[in-house]
Amino acid sequence: MKNKRFNIKSIMIYAFPFFGFILCLFSKETSAVAKNAIYLCLDIVIPSLFPFFVLSRIIVPYISDFPCPKFLKSIIEKFFCLPYYSIFIILLGFISGYPNGAKMARDMFDHGLLDSRQAAKILPMANYCSPLFIIGTIGSGLFKSVRLGVFLLLIHWISGLITAFIIGKIADYSDSSMKEERNHNTRNSNKEASRVFMKNNIQPVNLLTLLPASIEDAAILCIKVSGYIVFFAVISELLSLLGVFSLISGLFGILIAGSSQAAGFSEFIAVLLKGFMEITSGAQAIYSLNGLQLNIQLAAISTIFGFAGFSVHTQIMGIMKGAKSRYRIFFLGKLLHGIIAGATTLLAIYIMPMAVQTSGMENISSVDLLWIRPMVIGVLLVSLVIAPYRTILNEKK
C-alpha cells in the first residue's frame, strides 16, 4: 500500500511540469476555452442556480414539519424508497438543474433529515440538467428550435423518473447495511428514534441569521461550481488537442465498426467522450459533427445530459464531501440515466417522427460583454461581504 501511494505521488510530481508545459504550448486555445466557460457561468449558470441555492438552504429547517397526505406519502416512499419529504429535493432538482439537488441533500443531511445511505441514493434522482439550459441554450440556441428543446427536456425528465425507480430498488437490495437493518428490527427502530430525536431538537430558526448565511453559502458554492466548470472545460480541450479522444475513439472504431467504417464511428465516439467530460462542449461538438443524422444527434445529446459529465460529478461529490456518500451509487444512477435517455429518444423519434422547424435565430455570442455579467459579479461580492455581518450576529448571541 505504501509503495502504491509512493508511485501515485511520484507520478503526480512528474506530471505537474508536463501539464504546465502543455498549458503553455496551447495557451491560446485553453485561454479561449476558459474565457468562454467563465462567460457561460456568468450568463447562465450562476443566475439560474444562485436563487435556488438560497431557497434550498432557507426551506430545509422547515421541511420536517411538512404536512403530507397519507396516500401521497406512501406513494413517494414506495416509489423512491426514501422519506416522503425528500420529494422536495427531487422536484427542486427537476426545475433548477444540477448541482442544486446535491446542495439540498447535503443541507438535509446536516439537519439530520437524511442519513448517509439515503443521501447517496437520492443524488442520481435529484440532479437533472437545467430546463433553461436544455430549452434555451441547446434547443433554441444550438438547434434553433424551442420545440426540440422541450422534447429533449421531457425525455430527460421521463428517463430520470425511470432511473429513480430502478436505482431506488437496486440501492436498497445491494446495500449490506440495509439488509442488516431488515433483519434486525430493533436496530432499525432505534435508528428511527434517534432521527426523530435529532429532528425534534433542532434549534429554533432565526430568519435574521438564516438569510445572510444562505446568501453567503450560495455565493461561495456558485464560485466553486464555476471553478469546476472552467477546469473541466480546459482539461477537455487539452485532451482533444492532444488527440487522446481521437486515439481512444479510433481503437473503439476498429474493434466495433471494423476498418471500413472506423473513421466515421471513431469521430462520433470522440465527441461523445468530450460530452462525458463536460456536457456543453460535448453537445456543441455533437451538433457540429457532419453527416450525423438528427435522431442520432438527439440520442447522443440526451445520453450526455443523463450522464451529466464528470464535471458535474466532481461538483456533486465535492458538495457531499464528509457525508459518507458513495460515488459508485451516483455513478451507476447517472450512467443508467444516460443509457435510458438515449434509448428513449431513439424510440420516441421512431414511434412519432417529428419535423424540426428551425428559425432564423442566431446563436448568442459567448464572448460579448452582457449587462448581466457585472450584475452577477456585484451580487457575488455583496454576498461575500455578508460573511462578517453573520459572524457579528453569532457573536452577539
C-alpha positions, 0 to 999 in steps of 0.5 A: 500500500505504501509503495502504491501511494509512493508511485501515485505521488511520484507520478503526480510530481512528474506530471505537474511540469508536463501539464504546465508545459502543455498549458503553455504550448496551447495557451491560446486555445485553453485561454479561449476555452476558459474565457468562454466557460467563465462567460457561460457561468456568468450568463447562465449558470450562476443566475439560474442556480444562485436563487435556488441555492438560497431557497434550498438552504432557507426551506430545509429547517422547515421541511420536517414539519411538512404536512403530507397526505397519507396516500401521497406519502406512501406513494413517494416512499414506495416509489423512491424508497426514501422519506416522503419529504425528500420529494422536495429535493427531487422536484427542486432538482427537476426545475433548477438543474444540477448541482442544486439537488446535491446542495439540498441533500447535503443541507438535509443531511446536516439537519439530520433529515437524511442519513448517509445511505439515503443521501447517496441514493437520492443524488442520481434522482435529484440532479437533472440538467437545467430546463433553461439550459436544455430549452434555451441554450441547446434547443433554441440556441444550438438547434434553433428550435424551442420545440426540440428543446422541450422534447429533449427536456421531457425525455430527460425528465421521463428517463430520470423518473425511470432511473429513480425507480430502478436505482431506488430498488437496486440501492436498497437490495445491494446495500449490506447495511440495509439488509442488516437493518431488515433483519434486525428490527430493533436496530432499525427502530432505534435508528428511527428514534434517534432521527426523530430525536435529532429532528425534534431538537433542532434549534429554533430558526432565526430568519435574521441569521438564516438569510445572510448565511444562505446568501453567503453559502450560495455565493461561495458554492456558485464560485466553486461550481464555476471553478469546476466548470472552467477546469473541466472545460480546459482539461477537455480541450487539452485532451482533444488537442492532444488527440487522446479522444481521437486515439481512444475513439479510433481503437473503439472504431476498429474493434466495433465498426471494423476498418471500413467504417472506423473513421466515421464511428471513431469521430462520433465516439470522440465527441461523445467522450468530450460530452462525458467530460463536460456536457456543453462542449460535448453537445456543441461538438455533437451538433457540429459533427457532419453527416450525423443524422438528427435522431442520432444527434438527439440520442447522443445529446440526451445520453450526455445530459443523463450522464451529466459529465464528470464535471458535474460529478466532481461538483456533486461529490465535492458538495457531499464531501464528509457525508459518507456518500458513495460515488459508485451509487451516483455513478451507476444512477447517472450512467443508467440515466444516460443509457435510458435517455438515449434509448428513449429518444431513439424510440420516441423519434421512431414511434412519432417522427417529428419535423424540426422547424428551425428559425432564423435565430442566431446563436448568442455570442459567448464572448460579448460583454452582457449587462448581466455579467457585472450584475452577477459579479456585484451580487457575488461580492455583496454576498461575500461581504455578508460573511462578517455581518453573520459572524457579528450576529453569532457573536452577539448571541 
